[in-house]
Amino acid sequence: MKVYSWVKDLDSLLKAADLVVCNSGLTLINKCIAFGKKMVLIPIPLHGEQNANALRAEEVGVARVINPIEFNAHILKT
């Protein structure tokens, strides 16, 4: 697993990724869908738009949503 805060060539990283764990901004979700990447989405707390994005991605079967309050390093193992 590698953690990135900001990258210049996001498309190259997404192409190489098996799974993307990220916040649920619409641009990144759409890029992951375009590249056929499964996602684990952790919406930013109290951001209704991110929560709605994440829930919709989960609803259509391209992501799993983790409540940010419940998130910890061990939860990714399940």
Contacts in CASP RR format, 6 or more apart in sequence:
PFRMAT RR
TARGET T0000
AUTHOR 0000-0000-0000
METHOD contacts of the structure
MODEL  1
MKVYSWVKDLDSLLKAADLVVCNSGLTLINKCIAFGKKMVLIPIPLHGEQ
NANALRAEEVGVARVINPIEFNAHILKT
1 21 0 8 1.000
4 13 0 8 1.000
7 13 0 8 1.000
10 28 0 8 1.000
10 31 0 8 1.000
11 31 0 8 1.000
11 35 0 8 1.000
14 20 0 8 1.000
14 31 0 8 1.000
14 32 0 8 1.000
14 35 0 8 1.000
14 37 0 8 1.000
15 35 0 8 1.000
17 37 0 8 1.000
18 37 0 8 1.000
19 37 0 8 1.000
19 38 0 8 1.000
19 39 0 8 1.000
19 40 0 8 1.000
20 28 0 8 1.000
20 32 0 8 1.000
20 37 0 8 1.000
20 38 0 8 1.000
20 39 0 8 1.000
20 40 0 8 1.000
21 39 0 8 1.000
21 40 0 8 1.000
21 42 0 8 1.000
21 76 0 8 1.000
22 28 0 8 1.000
22 39 0 8 1.000
22 40 0 8 1.000
22 41 0 8 1.000
22 42 0 8 1.000
23 41 0 8 1.000
23 42 0 8 1.000
23 43 0 8 1.000
23 44 0 8 1.000
23 50 0 8 1.000
24 41 0 8 1.000
24 42 0 8 1.000
24 43 0 8 1.000
24 44 0 8 1.000
24 50 0 8 1.000
24 51 0 8 1.000
24 53 0 8 1.000
24 54 0 8 1.000
24 57 0 8 1.000
24 63 0 8 1.000
24 65 0 8 1.000
25 49 0 8 1.000
25 50 0 8 1.000
25 53 0 8 1.000
26 49 0 8 1.000
26 53 0 8 1.000
29 39 0 8 1.000
29 41 0 8 1.000
29 53 0 8 1.000
29 54 0 8 1.000
29 57 0 8 1.000
29 62 0 8 1.000
29 63 0 8 1.000
32 38 0 8 1.000
32 39 0 8 1.000
32 62 0 8 1.000
32 63 0 8 1.000
33 57 0 8 1.000
33 62 0 8 1.000
36 62 0 8 1.000
38 62 0 8 1.000
38 63 0 8 1.000
38 64 0 8 1.000
39 57 0 8 1.000
39 62 0 8 1.000
39 63 0 8 1.000
39 64 0 8 1.000
40 63 0 8 1.000
40 64 0 8 1.000
40 65 0 8 1.000
40 66 0 8 1.000
40 76 0 8 1.000
41 53 0 8 1.000
41 54 0 8 1.000
41 57 0 8 1.000
41 58 0 8 1.000
41 63 0 8 1.000
41 64 0 8 1.000
41 65 0 8 1.000
41 66 0 8 1.000
42 54 0 8 1.000
42 65 0 8 1.000
42 66 0 8 1.000
42 68 0 8 1.000
42 71 0 8 1.000
43 50 0 8 1.000
43 51 0 8 1.000
43 53 0 8 1.000
43 54 0 8 1.000
43 65 0 8 1.000
43 68 0 8 1.000
44 50 0 8 1.000
44 68 0 8 1.000
45 68 0 8 1.000
45 69 0 8 1.000
54 63 0 8 1.000
54 65 0 8 1.000
55 65 0 8 1.000
57 63 0 8 1.000
57 65 0 8 1.000
58 64 0 8 1.000
58 65 0 8 1.000
66 75 0 8 1.000
END
